[in-house]
Amino acid sequence: MSLSPEAIDASYAACRRVSRQAKSSFYPTFMLLPREKRRAMEVLYAFMRHTDDLADEPQPARPRQEALVHWRAAFEHALLGQFDNRNGNNLLPAVADTIRRFRIPPEYLRAVIDGVEMDLNRRRFETFGELEQYCDRVASAVGLACIYIWGFHGKQALEPARKCGVAMQLTNILRDLSEDIQQDRVYLPLEDLRQCSYTVDDLLAGVADERFIRLVTMEATRAERLYREGAELTRWLEADGRRVFGMMTATYRELLRRITRRPADVLKYRIQLGRVRKLRITAQWLLLPPPT
Protein backbone atom coordinates (compact mmCIF):
# COMPACT_ATOMS: atom_id res chain seq x y z
CA MET A 1 0.00 0.00 0.00
CA SER A 2 1.53 3.29 -1.09
CA LEU A 3 1.12 6.35 1.10
CA SER A 4 0.50 9.89 0.01
CA PRO A 5 3.37 12.40 0.23
CA GLU A 6 1.37 14.17 2.96
CA ALA A 7 1.22 10.98 5.06
CA ILE A 8 4.95 10.41 4.70
CA ASP A 9 5.68 14.04 5.61
CA ALA A 10 3.49 13.64 8.70
CA SER A 11 5.52 10.60 9.69
CA TYR A 12 8.77 12.53 9.31
CA ALA A 13 7.29 15.27 11.49
CA ALA A 14 6.39 12.71 14.16
CA CYS A 15 9.96 11.41 14.12
CA ARG A 16 11.28 14.94 14.47
CA ARG A 17 9.11 15.52 17.54
CA VAL A 18 10.37 12.33 19.19
CA SER A 19 13.99 13.28 18.48
CA ARG A 20 13.63 16.82 19.83
CA GLN A 21 11.70 15.85 22.94
CA ALA A 22 14.27 13.22 23.91
CA LYS A 23 16.90 15.97 24.35
CA SER A 24 19.68 13.57 23.46
CA SER A 25 23.28 14.75 23.37
CA PHE A 26 23.31 13.38 19.82
CA TYR A 27 20.61 15.71 18.51
CA PRO A 28 22.83 18.81 18.03
CA THR A 29 25.09 16.77 15.75
CA PHE A 30 22.21 16.37 13.30
CA MET A 31 22.42 20.11 12.63
CA LEU A 32 25.78 19.55 10.94
CA LEU A 33 24.08 17.67 8.11
CA PRO A 34 22.17 18.84 5.03
CA ARG A 35 18.39 18.69 5.30
CA GLU A 36 17.74 15.24 3.82
CA LYS A 37 20.41 13.57 5.91
CA ARG A 38 19.30 15.48 8.99
CA ARG A 39 15.73 14.25 8.53
CA ALA A 40 16.98 10.70 8.11
CA MET A 41 18.96 10.90 11.35
CA GLU A 42 15.85 12.14 13.16
CA VAL A 43 13.97 9.13 11.80
CA LEU A 44 16.67 6.70 12.83
CA TYR A 45 16.88 8.19 16.31
CA ALA A 46 13.08 8.09 16.72
CA PHE A 47 13.05 4.40 15.79
CA MET A 48 15.78 3.65 18.37
CA ARG A 49 14.09 5.77 21.04
CA HIS A 50 10.69 4.16 20.56
CA THR A 51 12.16 0.65 20.55
CA ASP A 52 14.08 1.33 23.74
CA ASP A 53 11.06 2.92 25.43
CA LEU A 54 8.94 -0.18 24.78
CA ALA A 55 11.36 -2.22 26.90
CA ASP A 56 11.62 0.41 29.65
CA GLU A 57 7.90 0.80 30.33
CA PRO A 58 7.10 0.44 34.07
CA GLN A 59 5.25 -2.87 33.75
CA PRO A 60 6.06 -6.60 33.97
CA ALA A 61 8.37 -8.15 31.40
CA ARG A 62 5.68 -10.10 29.54
CA PRO A 63 3.68 -7.08 28.28
CA ARG A 64 6.92 -5.38 27.27
CA GLN A 65 7.99 -8.51 25.40
CA GLU A 66 4.63 -8.59 23.62
CA ALA A 67 4.96 -4.90 22.72
CA LEU A 68 8.35 -5.60 21.12
CA VAL A 69 6.89 -8.56 19.20
CA HIS A 70 4.14 -6.29 17.81
CA TRP A 71 6.67 -3.56 17.01
CA ARG A 72 8.89 -6.02 15.15
CA ALA A 73 5.92 -7.26 13.13
CA ALA A 74 4.83 -3.70 12.33
CA PHE A 75 8.38 -2.91 11.18
CA GLU A 76 8.46 -5.93 8.87
CA HIS A 77 5.06 -4.97 7.46
CA ALA A 78 6.30 -1.42 6.89
CA LEU A 79 9.19 -2.74 4.82
CA LEU A 80 6.54 -4.35 2.60
CA GLY A 81 4.56 -1.12 2.37
CA GLN A 82 1.89 -2.11 4.90
CA PHE A 83 1.16 0.50 7.59
CA ASP A 84 -1.17 1.33 10.44
CA ASN A 85 -1.02 4.13 13.02
CA ARG A 86 -1.35 2.19 16.27
CA ASN A 87 1.17 2.12 19.12
CA GLY A 88 3.78 4.43 17.64
CA ASN A 89 3.52 2.95 14.16
CA ASN A 90 3.07 6.47 12.78
CA LEU A 91 6.88 6.57 12.81
CA LEU A 92 7.22 3.65 10.42
CA PRO A 93 6.33 5.28 7.07
CA ALA A 94 9.32 7.59 7.52
CA VAL A 95 11.46 4.68 8.70
CA ALA A 96 10.64 2.64 5.61
CA ASP A 97 11.17 5.68 3.37
CA THR A 98 14.55 6.40 4.94
CA ILE A 99 15.68 2.79 4.57
CA ARG A 100 14.74 2.92 0.90
CA ARG A 101 16.29 6.31 0.18
CA PHE A 102 19.64 5.58 1.86
CA ARG A 103 19.74 1.84 1.17
CA ILE A 104 20.16 1.00 4.83
CA PRO A 105 20.27 -2.78 5.35
CA PRO A 106 17.12 -3.56 7.41
CA GLU A 107 19.06 -6.11 9.47
CA TYR A 108 20.65 -3.25 11.38
CA LEU A 109 17.27 -2.11 12.70
CA ARG A 110 16.26 -5.70 13.36
CA ALA A 111 19.43 -6.05 15.43
CA VAL A 112 18.39 -3.09 17.57
CA ILE A 113 15.11 -4.82 18.44
CA ASP A 114 17.08 -8.01 19.21
CA GLY A 115 19.35 -6.07 21.56
CA VAL A 116 16.48 -4.41 23.40
CA GLU A 117 14.88 -7.84 23.85
CA MET A 118 18.11 -8.98 25.49
CA ASP A 119 17.53 -6.34 28.18
CA LEU A 120 14.25 -8.04 29.07
CA ASN A 121 15.66 -11.55 29.28
CA ARG A 122 19.27 -11.16 30.37
CA ARG A 123 20.79 -9.03 33.13
CA ARG A 124 24.28 -10.55 33.38
CA PHE A 125 27.12 -11.17 30.92
CA GLU A 126 29.77 -13.72 31.77
CA THR A 127 32.42 -12.63 29.25
CA PHE A 128 33.29 -9.57 27.21
CA GLY A 129 32.46 -11.59 24.09
CA GLU A 130 28.88 -11.92 25.31
CA LEU A 131 28.71 -8.22 26.17
CA GLU A 132 30.18 -7.31 22.79
CA GLN A 133 27.35 -9.15 21.05
CA TYR A 134 24.87 -7.03 23.02
CA CYS A 135 26.79 -3.84 22.18
CA ASP A 136 26.83 -4.79 18.51
CA ARG A 137 23.05 -4.97 18.54
CA VAL A 138 22.09 -1.91 20.57
CA ALA A 139 24.90 0.42 19.49
CA SER A 140 27.07 -0.79 16.60
CA ALA A 141 24.01 -1.55 14.48
CA VAL A 142 22.93 2.06 14.98
CA GLY A 143 26.34 3.35 13.92
CA LEU A 144 26.33 1.14 10.84
CA ALA A 145 22.91 2.48 9.87
CA CYS A 146 24.20 6.03 10.42
CA ILE A 147 27.07 5.71 7.98
CA TYR A 148 24.64 4.79 5.22
CA ILE A 149 22.94 8.14 5.88
CA TRP A 150 26.20 10.10 6.17
CA GLY A 151 27.74 8.45 3.11
CA PHE A 152 30.87 6.32 3.01
CA HIS A 153 33.26 4.77 0.52
CA GLY A 154 34.23 1.11 0.73
CA LYS A 155 33.38 -1.76 3.03
CA GLN A 156 36.47 -0.88 5.05
CA ALA A 157 34.21 1.57 6.91
CA LEU A 158 32.10 -1.18 8.48
CA GLU A 159 34.49 -2.59 11.08
CA PRO A 160 35.67 0.74 12.53
CA ALA A 161 32.02 1.86 12.69
CA ARG A 162 31.22 -1.31 14.63
CA LYS A 163 34.12 -0.73 17.04
CA CYS A 164 33.04 2.84 17.75
CA GLY A 165 29.56 1.59 18.57
CA VAL A 166 30.99 -0.84 21.13
CA ALA A 167 33.18 1.91 22.60
CA MET A 168 30.22 4.27 22.98
CA GLN A 169 28.08 1.60 24.61
CA LEU A 170 30.90 0.75 27.04
CA THR A 171 31.03 4.44 27.93
CA ASN A 172 27.27 4.43 28.52
CA ILE A 173 27.58 1.34 30.71
CA LEU A 174 30.24 2.96 32.90
CA ARG A 175 28.23 6.17 33.16
CA ASP A 176 25.05 4.33 34.13
CA LEU A 177 26.51 1.82 36.60
CA SER A 178 24.64 3.15 39.61
CA GLU A 179 21.30 3.47 37.83
CA ASP A 180 21.55 0.00 36.26
CA ILE A 181 22.45 -1.86 39.44
CA GLN A 182 19.34 -0.43 41.09
CA GLN A 183 17.38 -2.28 38.39
CA ASP A 184 19.46 -5.43 38.96
CA ARG A 185 21.28 -4.93 35.67
CA VAL A 186 25.02 -5.60 35.54
CA TYR A 187 26.48 -5.09 32.09
CA LEU A 188 30.16 -5.33 33.01
CA PRO A 189 31.45 -8.86 32.32
CA LEU A 190 31.40 -11.01 35.44
CA GLU A 191 34.83 -12.40 34.52
CA ASP A 192 36.20 -8.85 34.77
CA LEU A 193 34.65 -8.40 38.21
CA ARG A 194 36.30 -11.61 39.37
CA GLN A 195 39.65 -10.54 37.91
CA CYS A 196 39.45 -7.42 40.08
CA SER A 197 38.17 -9.37 43.13
CA TYR A 198 35.03 -7.23 43.00
CA THR A 199 31.47 -8.57 43.33
CA VAL A 200 27.94 -7.68 42.29
CA ASP A 201 27.13 -7.23 45.99
CA ASP A 202 29.98 -4.70 46.22
CA LEU A 203 28.47 -2.84 43.28
CA LEU A 204 25.03 -2.86 44.86
CA ALA A 205 26.53 -1.53 48.11
CA GLY A 206 28.32 1.26 46.25
CA VAL A 207 31.81 0.11 47.25
CA ALA A 208 34.29 2.38 45.43
CA ASP A 209 37.63 1.07 46.65
CA GLU A 210 40.83 0.27 44.74
CA ARG A 211 39.20 -2.90 43.31
CA PHE A 212 36.41 -0.83 41.79
CA ILE A 213 38.84 1.73 40.41
CA ARG A 214 40.83 -1.10 38.81
CA LEU A 215 37.64 -2.46 37.25
CA VAL A 216 36.56 0.90 35.81
CA THR A 217 40.08 1.54 34.52
CA MET A 218 40.08 -1.85 32.78
CA GLU A 219 36.83 -1.14 30.97
CA ALA A 220 37.78 2.45 30.15
CA THR A 221 41.07 1.29 28.66
CA ARG A 222 39.20 -1.21 26.51
CA ALA A 223 36.80 1.50 25.35
CA GLU A 224 39.60 3.94 24.57
CA ARG A 225 41.37 1.30 22.47
CA LEU A 226 38.18 0.76 20.50
CA TYR A 227 37.79 4.52 19.98
CA ARG A 228 41.34 4.70 18.60
CA GLU A 229 40.79 1.77 16.27
CA GLY A 230 37.38 3.12 15.25
CA ALA A 231 38.85 6.53 14.40
CA GLU A 232 39.90 5.03 11.07
CA LEU A 233 36.26 5.43 10.01
CA THR A 234 36.97 9.12 9.34
CA ARG A 235 38.93 8.36 6.18
CA TRP A 236 36.02 6.46 4.63
CA LEU A 237 33.25 8.98 5.34
CA GLU A 238 31.94 11.81 3.20
CA ALA A 239 32.79 15.28 4.49
CA ASP A 240 29.57 16.09 6.35
CA GLY A 241 29.62 12.62 7.90
CA ARG A 242 33.12 13.29 9.20
CA ARG A 243 31.80 16.34 11.03
CA VAL A 244 29.03 14.38 12.77
CA PHE A 245 31.27 11.44 13.58
CA GLY A 246 33.93 13.76 14.95
CA MET A 247 31.49 15.59 17.19
CA MET A 248 29.90 12.38 18.49
CA THR A 249 33.17 10.68 19.32
CA ALA A 250 34.68 13.85 20.82
CA THR A 251 31.67 14.11 23.15
CA TYR A 252 31.84 10.49 24.23
CA ARG A 253 35.62 10.38 24.63
CA GLU A 254 35.45 13.47 26.84
CA LEU A 255 32.79 11.74 28.93
CA LEU A 256 35.02 8.67 29.21
CA ARG A 257 37.98 10.85 30.29
CA ARG A 258 35.87 12.36 33.08
CA ILE A 259 34.85 8.91 34.26
CA THR A 260 38.49 7.76 34.22
CA ARG A 261 39.65 10.79 36.23
CA ARG A 262 37.09 10.22 39.01
CA PRO A 263 35.88 6.59 38.78
CA ALA A 264 34.16 6.57 42.17
CA ASP A 265 31.79 9.35 41.05
CA VAL A 266 29.86 7.00 38.74
CA LEU A 267 28.42 5.34 41.86
CA LYS A 268 27.22 8.70 43.19
CA TYR A 269 25.61 10.38 40.21
CA ARG A 270 25.31 10.30 36.43
CA ILE A 271 28.40 11.97 35.02
CA GLN A 272 27.61 14.46 32.28
CA LEU A 273 29.43 17.13 30.31
CA GLY A 274 28.78 20.71 31.32
CA ARG A 275 27.07 23.16 29.01
CA VAL A 276 30.28 25.09 28.30
CA ARG A 277 32.20 21.95 27.34
CA LYS A 278 29.39 20.82 25.07
CA LEU A 279 29.33 24.21 23.38
CA ARG A 280 33.08 24.08 22.82
CA ILE A 281 32.86 20.67 21.19
CA THR A 282 29.95 21.84 19.04
CA ALA A 283 31.82 24.96 17.97
CA GLN A 284 34.92 22.95 17.11
CA TRP A 285 33.06 20.76 14.65
CA LEU A 286 30.58 23.36 13.44
CA LEU A 287 32.96 26.23 12.75
CA LEU A 288 36.21 24.57 11.79
CA PRO A 289 36.74 22.94 8.39
CA PRO A 290 35.94 19.22 8.45
CA PRO A 291 38.94 16.87 8.49
CA THR A 292 40.11 15.67 5.10
C-alpha positions as CSV (number, residue, x, y, z in Angstrom):
1,M,0.0,0.0,0.0
2,S,1.5,3.3,-1.1
3,L,1.1,6.3,1.1
4,S,0.5,9.9,0.0
5,P,3.4,12.4,0.2
6,E,1.4,14.2,3.0
7,A,1.2,11.0,5.1
8,I,4.9,10.4,4.7
9,D,5.7,14.0,5.6
10,A,3.5,13.6,8.7
11,S,5.5,10.6,9.7
12,Y,8.8,12.5,9.3
13,A,7.3,15.3,11.5
14,A,6.4,12.7,14.2
15,C,10.0,11.4,14.1
16,R,11.3,14.9,14.5
17,R,9.1,15.5,17.5
18,V,10.4,12.3,19.2
19,S,14.0,13.3,18.5
20,R,13.6,16.8,19.8
21,Q,11.7,15.8,22.9
22,A,14.3,13.2,23.9
23,K,16.9,16.0,24.4
24,S,19.7,13.6,23.5
25,S,23.3,14.8,23.4
26,F,23.3,13.4,19.8
27,Y,20.6,15.7,18.5
28,P,22.8,18.8,18.0
29,T,25.1,16.8,15.7
30,F,22.2,16.4,13.3
31,M,22.4,20.1,12.6
32,L,25.8,19.5,10.9
33,L,24.1,17.7,8.1
34,P,22.2,18.8,5.0
35,R,18.4,18.7,5.3
36,E,17.7,15.2,3.8
37,K,20.4,13.6,5.9
38,R,19.3,15.5,9.0
39,R,15.7,14.3,8.5
40,A,17.0,10.7,8.1
41,M,19.0,10.9,11.3
42,E,15.9,12.1,13.2
43,V,14.0,9.1,11.8
44,L,16.7,6.7,12.8
45,Y,16.9,8.2,16.3
46,A,13.1,8.1,16.7
47,F,13.1,4.4,15.8
48,M,15.8,3.6,18.4
49,R,14.1,5.8,21.0
50,H,10.7,4.2,20.6
51,T,12.2,0.6,20.5
52,D,14.1,1.3,23.7
53,D,11.1,2.9,25.4
54,L,8.9,-0.2,24.8
55,A,11.4,-2.2,26.9
56,D,11.6,0.4,29.6
57,E,7.9,0.8,30.3
58,P,7.1,0.4,34.1
59,Q,5.3,-2.9,33.7
60,P,6.1,-6.6,34.0
61,A,8.4,-8.2,31.4
62,R,5.7,-10.1,29.5
63,P,3.7,-7.1,28.3
64,R,6.9,-5.4,27.3
65,Q,8.0,-8.5,25.4
66,E,4.6,-8.6,23.6
67,A,5.0,-4.9,22.7
68,L,8.3,-5.6,21.1
69,V,6.9,-8.6,19.2
70,H,4.1,-6.3,17.8
71,W,6.7,-3.6,17.0
72,R,8.9,-6.0,15.1
73,A,5.9,-7.3,13.1
74,A,4.8,-3.7,12.3
75,F,8.4,-2.9,11.2
76,E,8.5,-5.9,8.9
77,H,5.1,-5.0,7.5
78,A,6.3,-1.4,6.9
79,L,9.2,-2.7,4.8
80,L,6.5,-4.4,2.6
81,G,4.6,-1.1,2.4
82,Q,1.9,-2.1,4.9
83,F,1.2,0.5,7.6
84,D,-1.2,1.3,10.4
85,N,-1.0,4.1,13.0
86,R,-1.3,2.2,16.3
87,N,1.2,2.1,19.1
88,G,3.8,4.4,17.6
89,N,3.5,3.0,14.2
90,N,3.1,6.5,12.8
91,L,6.9,6.6,12.8
92,L,7.2,3.6,10.4
93,P,6.3,5.3,7.1
94,A,9.3,7.6,7.5
95,V,11.5,4.7,8.7
96,A,10.6,2.6,5.6
97,D,11.2,5.7,3.4
98,T,14.6,6.4,4.9
99,I,15.7,2.8,4.6
100,R,14.7,2.9,0.9
101,R,16.3,6.3,0.2
102,F,19.6,5.6,1.9
103,R,19.7,1.8,1.2
104,I,20.2,1.0,4.8
105,P,20.3,-2.8,5.4
106,P,17.1,-3.6,7.4
107,E,19.1,-6.1,9.5
108,Y,20.6,-3.2,11.4
109,L,17.3,-2.1,12.7
110,R,16.3,-5.7,13.4
111,A,19.4,-6.1,15.4
112,V,18.4,-3.1,17.6
113,I,15.1,-4.8,18.4
114,D,17.1,-8.0,19.2
115,G,19.3,-6.1,21.6
116,V,16.5,-4.4,23.4
117,E,14.9,-7.8,23.9
118,M,18.1,-9.0,25.5
119,D,17.5,-6.3,28.2
120,L,14.3,-8.0,29.1
121,N,15.7,-11.5,29.3
122,R,19.3,-11.2,30.4
123,R,20.8,-9.0,33.1
124,R,24.3,-10.6,33.4
125,F,27.1,-11.2,30.9
126,E,29.8,-13.7,31.8
127,T,32.4,-12.6,29.3
128,F,33.3,-9.6,27.2
129,G,32.5,-11.6,24.1
130,E,28.9,-11.9,25.3
131,L,28.7,-8.2,26.2
132,E,30.2,-7.3,22.8
133,Q,27.3,-9.1,21.0
134,Y,24.9,-7.0,23.0
135,C,26.8,-3.8,22.2
136,D,26.8,-4.8,18.5
137,R,23.0,-5.0,18.5
138,V,22.1,-1.9,20.6
139,A,24.9,0.4,19.5
140,S,27.1,-0.8,16.6
141,A,24.0,-1.6,14.5
142,V,22.9,2.1,15.0
143,G,26.3,3.3,13.9
144,L,26.3,1.1,10.8
145,A,22.9,2.5,9.9
146,C,24.2,6.0,10.4
147,I,27.1,5.7,8.0
148,Y,24.6,4.8,5.2
149,I,22.9,8.1,5.9
150,W,26.2,10.1,6.2
151,G,27.7,8.5,3.1
152,F,30.9,6.3,3.0
153,H,33.3,4.8,0.5
154,G,34.2,1.1,0.7
155,K,33.4,-1.8,3.0
156,Q,36.5,-0.9,5.0
157,A,34.2,1.6,6.9
158,L,32.1,-1.2,8.5
159,E,34.5,-2.6,11.1
160,P,35.7,0.7,12.5
161,A,32.0,1.9,12.7
162,R,31.2,-1.3,14.6
163,K,34.1,-0.7,17.0
164,C,33.0,2.8,17.7
165,G,29.6,1.6,18.6
166,V,31.0,-0.8,21.1
167,A,33.2,1.9,22.6
168,M,30.2,4.3,23.0
169,Q,28.1,1.6,24.6
170,L,30.9,0.8,27.0
171,T,31.0,4.4,27.9
172,N,27.3,4.4,28.5
173,I,27.6,1.3,30.7
174,L,30.2,3.0,32.9
175,R,28.2,6.2,33.2
176,D,25.0,4.3,34.1
177,L,26.5,1.8,36.6
178,S,24.6,3.1,39.6
179,E,21.3,3.5,37.8
180,D,21.5,0.0,36.3
181,I,22.5,-1.9,39.4
182,Q,19.3,-0.4,41.1
183,Q,17.4,-2.3,38.4
184,D,19.5,-5.4,39.0
185,R,21.3,-4.9,35.7
186,V,25.0,-5.6,35.5
187,Y,26.5,-5.1,32.1
188,L,30.2,-5.3,33.0
189,P,31.4,-8.9,32.3
190,L,31.4,-11.0,35.4
191,E,34.8,-12.4,34.5
192,D,36.2,-8.8,34.8
193,L,34.6,-8.4,38.2
194,R,36.3,-11.6,39.4
195,Q,39.6,-10.5,37.9
196,C,39.4,-7.4,40.1
197,S,38.2,-9.4,43.1
198,Y,35.0,-7.2,43.0
199,T,31.5,-8.6,43.3
200,V,27.9,-7.7,42.3
201,D,27.1,-7.2,46.0
202,D,30.0,-4.7,46.2
203,L,28.5,-2.8,43.3
204,L,25.0,-2.9,44.9
205,A,26.5,-1.5,48.1
206,G,28.3,1.3,46.2
207,V,31.8,0.1,47.2
208,A,34.3,2.4,45.4
209,D,37.6,1.1,46.6
210,E,40.8,0.3,44.7
211,R,39.2,-2.9,43.3
212,F,36.4,-0.8,41.8
213,I,38.8,1.7,40.4
214,R,40.8,-1.1,38.8
215,L,37.6,-2.5,37.3
216,V,36.6,0.9,35.8
217,T,40.1,1.5,34.5
218,M,40.1,-1.9,32.8
219,E,36.8,-1.1,31.0
220,A,37.8,2.4,30.2
221,T,41.1,1.3,28.7
222,R,39.2,-1.2,26.5
223,A,36.8,1.5,25.4
224,E,39.6,3.9,24.6
225,R,41.4,1.3,22.5
226,L,38.2,0.8,20.5
227,Y,37.8,4.5,20.0
228,R,41.3,4.7,18.6
229,E,40.8,1.8,16.3
230,G,37.4,3.1,15.2
231,A,38.8,6.5,14.4
232,E,39.9,5.0,11.1
233,L,36.3,5.4,10.0
234,T,37.0,9.1,9.3
235,R,38.9,8.4,6.2
236,W,36.0,6.5,4.6
237,L,33.3,9.0,5.3
238,E,31.9,11.8,3.2
239,A,32.8,15.3,4.5
240,D,29.6,16.1,6.4
241,G,29.6,12.6,7.9
242,R,33.1,13.3,9.2
243,R,31.8,16.3,11.0
244,V,29.0,14.4,12.8
245,F,31.3,11.4,13.6
246,G,33.9,13.8,14.9
247,M,31.5,15.6,17.2
248,M,29.9,12.4,18.5
249,T,33.2,10.7,19.3
250,A,34.7,13.9,20.8
251,T,31.7,14.1,23.2
252,Y,31.8,10.5,24.2
253,R,35.6,10.4,24.6
254,E,35.5,13.5,26.8
255,L,32.8,11.7,28.9
256,L,35.0,8.7,29.2
257,R,38.0,10.8,30.3
258,R,35.9,12.4,33.1
259,I,34.9,8.9,34.3
260,T,38.5,7.8,34.2
261,R,39.7,10.8,36.2
262,R,37.1,10.2,39.0
263,P,35.9,6.6,38.8
264,A,34.2,6.6,42.2
265,D,31.8,9.3,41.0
266,V,29.9,7.0,38.7
267,L,28.4,5.3,41.9
268,K,27.2,8.7,43.2
269,Y,25.6,10.4,40.2
270,R,25.3,10.3,36.4
271,I,28.4,12.0,35.0
272,Q,27.6,14.5,32.3
273,L,29.4,17.1,30.3
274,G,28.8,20.7,31.3
275,R,27.1,23.2,29.0
276,V,30.3,25.1,28.3
277,R,32.2,22.0,27.3
278,K,29.4,20.8,25.1
279,L,29.3,24.2,23.4
280,R,33.1,24.1,22.8
281,I,32.9,20.7,21.2
282,T,30.0,21.8,19.0
283,A,31.8,25.0,18.0
284,Q,34.9,22.9,17.1
285,W,33.1,20.8,14.7
286,L,30.6,23.4,13.4
287,L,33.0,26.2,12.8
288,L,36.2,24.6,11.8
289,P,36.7,22.9,8.4
290,P,35.9,19.2,8.5
291,P,38.9,16.9,8.5
292,T,40.1,15.7,5.1
